Amino acid sequence: MVCPTPIGNLEDVTLRVLRSLGEVDVVACEDTRRTRVLLDRHGLKASLVAFHEHNEDARASDLVERMRSGATVALVSDAGMPLVSDPGYVLVRACVAAGVPVEVLPGASAVLVALVASALPADRWRFAGFLPRKRAELLRVLAEPGGTLVAFESPRRLPATLSALAEIDPGRPAAVCRELTKLHEEVVRGSATELAERYAGAPPRGEVVLVVGAAPDVGAGSDPRAVEALERLVDAGARRRAAAAVVAELTGESANALYRATHRPCS
């Protein structure tokens, strides 16, 4: 069974998860030391086996064989729901392929906590995992439509990410959610420009979840001829921001809308 664990506060674990962890034959965990802390906190004893990104292929086969022989296995990660930017996908797929039942227990998730805490629309949203490091890929993800964006980001890279967001959409609402459920939990909300200025040269400490308001519809309301002109300039080697400004000046279109309309962020 897949068992989510607390993302910070050790009390944020369900009674069902605790009962399951105390009853299974083995607990497959990302870091046995982290899981042992949780078990000790709640007075549980369990047989632990390491299951992480470096051994999940080999370990998954072994665990599936044990389950087919009648053993019960609980899968946990260091924090939150396994598989969500954490190991576990290989094991779940192997279980399904082998016809082994998979039971998923509900519980803590930094993704959902951040989404709700951001005070941004939650009726339509998408999760991007860890944001890309390459600037061109990052800009593409930030400009994609699909509702509110939730993503994990390194504190060290957060200032550059916010700066990139402010460049393409200065007024875009966002929230920096830091150390969720922990002693120093902090949620800072504001426009892309405000947040970029706040964290410029001063990366936050701790684990960060970045929530960004939905990107405007790409090219919405823009004259297709203006979009085509911008694409041709970019294809010819012009920098997209400068080309968008020129086309906007000549056509009266929004430079920001045209900037997003090409779908091809460049560095």
N, C-alpha and C positions, 0 to 999 in steps of 0.2 A: 504494500500500500504506500501511497505517496503522502507524506506528512509534512505540512508547512510548519516552520518553526519561527519564533519571535524575531523581528527585525532589529530589536534593540533591548526592549524591556522584557526580561525573562518571564514576567507574569502574563504576557500576551500569547499564551498557548492554550488551546482548547482542552477541555476535560477529555474529549474523545481522543485527541492526539496523545495525551499523556497515558491514557489507558492502553492505547495501541502500542506505544513504545515500551510499555512494561510487559506486554503479553507476547510480542513477536519473538521468533527464534534469533533473529539477527537484525541489527540496524546498520544499513549502508549509509555512510555519512561522508561529507566532503572533507571534514577535518575532525578526526576522532577527539581531539582535545577540546574543540568548541562544543561538540555534542555532549561530551562528558560533563562540561560545566552545566549545561541545561538539565541533564539527567540528575546530577548531584543536587541541583537546586530544588528539585521536586522529589528527591529521595528514591530515584529509580535505578535499578540495576539492569544492564542489558549487554549483550555481546555485540561489540562494534567491529565493523570492518571498513577500511578506507575505500571510498569510491569517489574519484575525482577525474578531472579532464585528462590526466595523464595515464590512467589505467582503466577507464570505463569500458573500453572494448573487451579486454580480457576478463575483467571482473563481471561484466554483464552476463557473459556466457556461464560463468561459474554460479552466479546467483540464480539464473534461470533454471539451471540443472537442479539446484537445491530446492527451488520452489516446485519443480515438477516431481520431486521426491517427497513432497509434503511439507517442506519448511515454509514458514511465513517470514516475509522480509519487509521491513519498513525502510523507505528511502527518504532521507532528509538532506538538506543543504545547510550551509552555515547560517543562513537567515532567509526567511520568506519561503516562497513556493519553489520546490525543485523544478528544473527545466526552464524557469523564467530567468534567462541569463545565468543559469547555473547548470551543473551536470545533471543528467538523468534521462535525457531524450533517448540515448542509446539503449538504456535498460528498459524503458517503457516500450519502445519499438520491439525489442527482443521478446518481451513478455507477450505482446500482442501477436507477434509472428508465431510464437510457440503455443499459443492458445492458453496462456496463463492469465487468469483474471487480474485486472488492475483496478484498485479502489483508490480514489483520490479524496482525501479529507480536506475540508475548507479550513482557512486560517489566514494568518498574517501575510500581507503583501505590501511592500514599499510602493509599488506601482499604484495601487488603489488608494492608499493613504495619501500619497502626494497629489493624486488627481483630485480628490475631494478637498484637501487642504488648500489647493491652489485657488479655489473659488472661481475656476474657469469652467465653461460648459462641459458636462460629463455625459451628455446624451449621445455624442458621437466623438470617439477618440481612438487614438492608435498608439501602440507602444513600439519604440524603435530600438529597444535594448541599449547597448552602449553606443553613443554617437561616434560617427567616423572621425578618424584623426585627420585625414586629408581634407583640405579646405574645400575643394570642388565637390567632394561627396557630401560634406557637411552642409554646404549651401543647398545642395539638391534635396537633402532630407528636410531641412528647415522650410523650404519653399513648397514641398509637396502638399497637396490638398488632402483632406481626410479627417478633419476635425481636430480637436485638441491633441497636441503631441506630448507624450510622456517619455522621458529617456533618462538613462543613467549617464552621468558625466563625471570625469575626474576633476577634483577641486583645482588642480593645477591648470587644467585646460579650460575651465569655466570662463575666465575673463575673455579669452580669445573667441570662444563660442558665442558669448553674449555680444561681443563686438561685431561678429559676423552677422548676427541676427539684427542688430541695430542698423547695420549697413544696408540690408535689403528691405527692412521694414521697421523703421524707428519707433512707431507707435504700437507695435504688436505687444499685447499683454503677455506677461510671463510670470512665473514664480520659481524661486530657488528654494527648494525644500531640503533642509540640512539636518542630519542626525535625527531622523524621525523616530519618535517614541523614546528617545534617550534623554538624559538629563539636560543637555544643551540643545534641544530641538529648536529649530528656527525656520520660519517660513517668511520669505521676503517677496512681496508682490510689487509689480510695477510695470512700466513700459520697457521695451527692449533697451531704449536709450538710457533710462533711469538705472536699470540694473547693470548695464555695461559700465556706466560711470561709477556706480557704487563699488564694483568689484575690480575695476581697472587697477592693475598692479597690486592687488590685495586679495589673492585667492582665499576662499573660505577654508576652514578645517573640517575634517570629517567626511562622511559619505553624503553625496549630493544626488538628488533627483530633480531634474529640470522639467518644468511643465510649461508649454508654450501654447498660446491661443491659436486657433485655426488659421491657416494661411488663407488669404483672400483667393477666390477663384482665379486661377491663372488666366490672365488676359481678359477677365470679365469686363465687358463694356468697351474694350479696346478695338479700334478699327483694324480688321485683319490685314489691311495694306500696311499699316504702321508696324504691326508685328512682323510681317514679312520683310519689311525694310530693315528692321533691327536684326533679324536673323541673318540677312545677307551681309550686313556690316560685320557681325560677329564672325561669320564664316570667312570673311575676307581678312580677319585678323584684328579687328577693332576690339577694344576692351568693352565689355558689355555695359558697365555703368556709364561710361562716357558716351557710348553709342545711344543708349536709352535717353540720355539727356538731350542729345542732338535731335533725335527723332521726335521726342516730346516737344521740343521748342518749335519744330517745323510743323507739327500736326496738332498741337494743343492737347495731346493725350497725356495721361499720367505717366511720369517717368518710372515710378515704382511699379505700376501695373505692367508697363512694357518690359521692365527689367526682369520681372518674374515670368513673362509670357514665353520666353524662348526655351525654358526647361533645361537649359544647359549652363549651369553656373560655371564660371571659369575662375582660376586663381589669379 
